[in-house]
Amino acid sequence: MRKFAGTMDDSATGVDTVRQATPRFEGWNLIPMAGVPIVGLMFVNRLNTIADTWRDSAGILSEVLRTDSGKIYKAADNYVTAARANTVK
């Protein structure tokens, strides 16, 4: 159980890493697109909306993974405690 909880916690870290690396187009990074027609620049808002949605979703996912992994760690501790109590008798 602890190994599974560790995997969940590692997954949350991976999701956070990808979330932080999600590109968002701002004014300074549109300079290389200066040769792109103005019609193409209208899609920048759509791309930013998708990036924002991904960031929000990834934040929720990583929070759930961390919270649930903590619960699984606690459950594993409870099982160990119960097993030790049974062997003491």
C-alpha positions in Angstrom: 0.0 0.0 0.0 2.8 2.4 0.8 4.4 1.7 -2.5 1.2 2.6 -4.3 0.8 5.7 -2.2 4.3 6.7 -3.2 3.5 6.2 -6.8 0.5 8.4 -6.4 2.6 11.1 -4.8 5.2 10.8 -7.6 2.5 11.1 -10.2 1.3 14.3 -8.5 4.8 15.7 -8.7 4.9 14.8 -12.4 1.6 16.5 -13.1 2.8 19.6 -11.3 5.9 19.6 -13.4 4.0 19.4 -16.7 1.5 22.0 -15.4 4.3 24.5 -14.7 5.8 23.9 -18.1 2.5 24.5 -20.0 3.2 27.3 -22.5 1.1 30.4 -22.5 1.4 33.1 -25.1 2.1 36.5 -23.8 3.2 39.7 -25.6 6.9 39.1 -25.3 6.8 35.6 -26.8 4.7 36.6 -29.8 7.7 38.4 -31.3 8.8 35.3 -33.3 5.3 35.2 -34.8 5.6 38.6 -36.3 5.5 37.1 -39.8 2.3 35.2 -39.0 -0.9 36.7 -40.5 -3.2 38.5 -38.1 -5.7 35.7 -38.6 -3.3 33.3 -36.9 -2.9 35.6 -34.0 -6.6 35.4 -33.2 -6.1 31.8 -32.2 -3.6 32.8 -29.5 -6.6 33.5 -27.2 -7.9 30.0 -27.8 -4.6 28.4 -27.1 -4.3 30.4 -23.9 -7.8 29.3 -22.9 -6.8 25.7 -23.4 -3.5 26.2 -21.5 -5.4 27.8 -18.6 -8.0 25.0 -18.5 -5.1 22.4 -18.5 -3.4 24.2 -15.7 -6.5 24.3 -13.6 -7.3 20.7 -14.3 -3.7 19.6 -13.6 -3.8 21.5 -10.3 -7.0 19.7 -9.2 -5.5 16.3 -10.3 -2.3 16.8 -8.4 -4.1 18.0 -5.3 -6.4 14.9 -5.4 -3.4 12.6 -5.9 -1.5 14.1 -3.0 -4.5 14.0 -0.7 -5.4 10.5 -1.5 -1.8 9.3 -1.2 -1.8 10.7 2.3 -5.0 8.8 3.1 -3.5 5.6 1.8 -0.3 6.1 3.8 -2.5 6.5 6.9 -4.5 3.4 6.1 -1.2 1.4 5.7 -0.1 2.7 9.1 -3.4 1.6 10.6 -3.0 -1.9 9.1 0.5 -2.2 10.5 -0.7 -1.1 13.9 -3.6 -3.6 13.8 -1.2 -6.4 12.7 1.2 -5.6 15.5 -1.7 -5.6 18.0 -2.8 -9.0 16.8 0.7 -10.5 17.2 1.2 -9.1 20.7 -1.6 -11.3 22.2 
